[in-house]
Amino acid sequence: MEAEAVARKWGDSIGFIIPKELAEKEKIRPKSRVKFEIIKVMDISDTFGRLKRKLSGQEFKDRARAGWND
């Protein structure tokens, strides 16, 4: 079963709360030891402004507009 959770601050750590359905299905109880894989879901807004490009935003728009006029 796959589930998605949001990381939350928990003291000096980060914690996740798993859905009740998943805990019941997998018979996870308090103090159960589990293994899990972390796959970060990227938000495209995280990369906005960080990408290196040769053209400025304005130059890109100017070139795009020039193509529309042809």
C-alpha positions in Angstrom: 0.0 0.0 0.0 1.3 3.4 -0.9 0.6 6.5 1.2 1.6 10.2 1.2 2.3 12.2 4.3 3.5 15.8 5.1 6.6 16.2 7.2 5.9 18.0 10.4 8.2 19.5 13.1 8.3 17.3 16.2 10.6 18.8 18.8 14.0 18.9 17.2 13.1 16.2 14.7 10.8 15.8 11.7 7.9 13.3 11.9 5.3 11.7 9.7 1.8 10.5 10.6 0.7 7.5 8.6 -2.9 7.0 7.7 -5.0 4.8 10.1 -5.9 2.5 7.3 -2.3 1.8 6.5 -1.4 1.2 10.1 -4.3 -1.3 10.5 -3.6 -3.1 7.2 0.1 -3.5 8.1 -0.7 -4.2 11.8 1.6 -1.3 12.9 1.2 -0.6 16.6 3.0 1.9 18.9 6.7 1.1 19.1 6.6 -1.1 16.0 9.8 -1.0 14.0 9.2 -0.3 10.3 11.3 0.4 7.2 10.3 2.9 4.7 11.6 4.6 1.5 11.5 8.3 1.2 10.7 9.8 -2.2 10.4 13.6 -2.1 7.5 15.0 -4.1 8.9 18.1 -5.8 7.0 21.2 -6.1 7.9 23.1 -9.2 7.7 26.4 -7.3 10.9 25.2 -5.4 12.9 25.4 -8.6 11.5 28.7 -10.0 14.3 31.2 -10.3 17.0 28.6 -9.5 17.5 27.3 -13.1 20.5 28.6 -14.9 19.7 29.8 -18.4 21.4 31.9 -21.0 18.5 34.2 -21.8 16.8 36.5 -19.3 13.1 36.1 -18.8 12.5 39.2 -20.9 14.7 38.1 -23.7 12.9 34.7 -23.8 9.5 36.5 -24.0 10.7 38.9 -26.7 11.9 35.9 -28.8 8.6 34.1 -28.3 6.6 37.1 -29.3 8.7 37.6 -32.4 7.9 34.0 -33.5 4.1 34.7 -33.1 4.3 37.7 -35.5 5.7 35.6 -38.4 
